[in-house]
Amino acid sequence: MLSPEGELYILGSDVTVQLDTTELSLVFLLPFGSHTRMFLQEVARACPGFDPATPDPEFLWLSAYRCTRPELEPPTPFGWNSPPGTAPRFAGIGGGASDFDDSRSDKRGLLVHPSSCAQDTPDSLLTRQNKSKSEITDLVRSSTIMVSDKAHMLSMQKFGLRDTIVKSRLVQKEEDYTYIQNFRFFVGTYNVNGQSPKEGLRPWLSHSIPAPDVYCVGFQELDLSKEAFFFHDTPKEEEWFKAVSEGLHPDAKYAKVKLVRLVGIMLLLYVKQEHAAHISEVEAETVGTGIMGRMGNKGGVAIRFQFHNTSICVVNSHLAAHTEEYERRNQDYKDICSRMQFCQIDPGLPPLTISKHDVILWLGDLNYRIEELDVETVKNLIEEKDFQTLYAYDQLKTQMATKAVFEGFIEGELTFQPTYKYDTGSDDWDTSEKCRAPAWCDRVLWKGKNITQLSYQSHMGLKTSDHKPVSSVFDIGVKVVNEERYRKTLEEIVRSLDKMENANIPSVSLSKREFCFQNVKYMQLQVQSFTIHNGQVPCQFEFINKPDEKSYCKQWLNANPSRGFLLPDSAVEIELELFVNKTTATKLNSGEDKIEDILVLHLDRGKDYFLSVSGNYLPSCFGSPIHTLCYMREPILELPLETIRELTLMPLQTEDDGVQLENPLGIPKELWMMVDYLYQNAIQQEDLFQQPGLRSEFEHIRDCLDTGMIESLSASNHSVAEALLLFLESLPEPVICYSTYHNCLECSGNYTASKQVISTLPTFHQNVFNYLMAFLRELLKKSAKNHLDENILASVFGSLLLRNPAGHRKPDMAEKKKAQEFIHLFLCNSP
């Protein structure tokens, strides 16, 4: 392997619209924007190649407020307790299957548009997050229109300002036309440890309880195979779906509303047949929290829906394992909360987050353990059934008490013994070599009003897994619409609006118009805010494009919210989020772009307001070209800005050009620092490049690299490994240059031809490639300890080192596999 100086270094020697009082107030906006969300969405771009249906990873400018239209599947009718492929024995909800490709009208003649989120064109230069939904099994979506949805349709853009006001007034007066009715919910969670169903599930799902109105059933570790991990396909989805359908309460007929799965995390939603017409706006989403924020071995899946007039979100999560990793579990929870977003009917509105629902039910293998007690003490307390004493040492209890996680959520009393870890097929505690301490890993929590927990228990009779299933039964008060009262309320609102038709021109005041962001760093969010105070006239506001520009702001800036509606005498806080990523860092490094922009805030039927944005960016090795970094012998933050500019703008040279600057390094010193750190500390690290790090540690690593203070680097091996992947993804020209991309694919089965292609790379790129391959081969020598293999590493590094040229179509499955095969050749063959 090469040192930075070039010396050889031997290693190791869904359609209806939601009426939700929780999401609408005087200002009909959903405030998003957090460092957590933006960082994780960004690093998710860099997770390469695990899901073949996922687009090539790119660090694109992110928006939390818009997403692409979901991919639609052929219409599927509801099946009553029917397994996949079985013809339904009853008609589907709403009289048949849903087809979201077409607009449709309800029985009142109101046009209902398909559910979608706004999508910018590629030319906008403001590329928004395009989250792949290939892993979502879209079985059923509701197409029924309820009386209560009439108000929501008024939020559609085609209705304009007047009807937006109608919607807001209806939400304010919701108590005038709704009443609370209790419905029974069953919530269950089961980590099945990769096993197939071996016993009936009725002892868990329907024993000794009246038939629930709604079933929410979640699984974790559905399939532990590499095929499920890499390609997201598993036959066990159908096996467990069938087992659940057969285990539902025999005294009722149930409609399967939705199934969603991310690798081994699956969530099923069923409702009684008589309630099916009152289910609407069904949406499902997934969030992976594995390495680079995307691997689906850990993370969460969720289904949100409208039941009568109450919005409900059900989340199933599998958080990070191991006793000492409670901070990682906390981070996983926060990542799921910030990144789980559901499209709304109105494409002009931002997506809904988990918190923007009346009722939240959270289940899963949360993996919080019992700490500060040895295994025997834990087992003795369990034997004595002294669960209260044991619970005092429960990590989830401790973390919730400090408001570090699940703030505002409630969990019922734990009156059952820990549900993990057992010897499979028995009720005996773990007798393996690791001898895991018992823990309440499997939990059910809730948040919202009018919720009463009737039971919370484990089910010891099921022995398929090393976990025991858990269930909780709730009575949940749901808002049901009184149609006559609703009609009267609507008429009153419309009459009052007639008096406002000739209102004056809207006018607002802004609390601040100038914003200065100082010392902006790579992938570190800065936020400043201001308040819009409205006058006496209802108004709509929106940030608009300046002449000849394709977006209202530069790529590194975002206004949250960027548009909205204000009632008289109301106000809204706007956050300006500045976030530099791979797409924007290079030009900021070179000085071609600066932290300078003007935003235009436009009022419908009113005037424009101008906001000034300024600041300075601290250059970083992240986003810098390989050859530029090789000519930087000093840390980038110690170099004059003019020198950084010149080196960043320097064209990529090849050996034949005969152009050489004095004393370049063989490889970027920053790359050497990270690889050397991993070699010295992580050569035997289990799950390296598969388990994510902490973002606070990424910021520390970035600062150490940019200042050259590598001796002060103190971070987990997983954080340094993730930083290395982010560094490679941030390169404006990948290690294997764009010009050689197609040649590499063509010779992916031929090692000699592949070596020839590498030999044509510019010298610095050759050096980096060879250095990385040598390091990865050293890791493979320790596979017995670190559990890495050639396929894992080729999958991780394939689409980082070998990227499709910018502006070209996204690679298909065959191209992705060829890229992995190309890297695989160099991992299996020594030079």
WOUR-V647308 format. One record per run of one state. SS is the DSSP state (H for helix, E for strand, L for the rest). FROM is the first residue (numbers start at 1). TO is the last residue. Records with the same first field share a line. If there is no record, write none. Layout:
SS = FROM-TO, FROM-TO
//
This chain:
L = 1-1, 3-7, 9-26, 28-34, 46-79, 81-92, 96-103, 106-110, 113-121, 125-148, 154-156, 173-173, 177-177, 192-201, 206-213, 221-225, 232-235, 248-253, 263-264, 289-290, 294-298, 308-309, 319-325, 340-340, 343-351, 354-358, 366-369, 371-374, 384-386, 392-393, 402-409, 411-419, 421-421, 423-428, 430-438, 440-441, 449-450, 460-466, 468-468, 482-482, 499-507, 511-513, 521-521, 523-525, 535-538, 545-556, 561-562, 567-570, 579-579, 581-581, 591-595, 604-607, 618-625, 631-635, 639-640, 650-654, 658-668, 682-694, 708-709, 713-716, 731-735, 737-737, 747-750, 760-762, 782-782, 787-789, 803-812, 829-831
E = 2-2, 8-8, 27-27, 80-80, 104-105, 111-112, 178-191, 214-220, 254-262, 265-272, 279-288, 299-307, 310-318, 341-342, 352-353, 359-365, 370-370, 394-394, 410-410, 420-420, 422-422, 429-429, 439-439, 442-448, 451-459, 467-467, 469-481, 508-510, 514-520, 522-522, 526-534, 539-544, 557-560, 563-566, 571-578, 580-580, 596-603, 608-617, 736-736, 802-802
H = 35-45, 93-95, 122-124, 149-153, 157-172, 174-176, 202-205, 226-231, 236-247, 273-278, 291-293, 326-339, 375-383, 387-391, 395-401, 483-498, 582-590, 626-630, 636-638, 641-649, 655-657, 669-681, 695-707, 710-712, 717-730, 738-746, 751-759, 763-781, 783-786, 790-801, 813-828
//
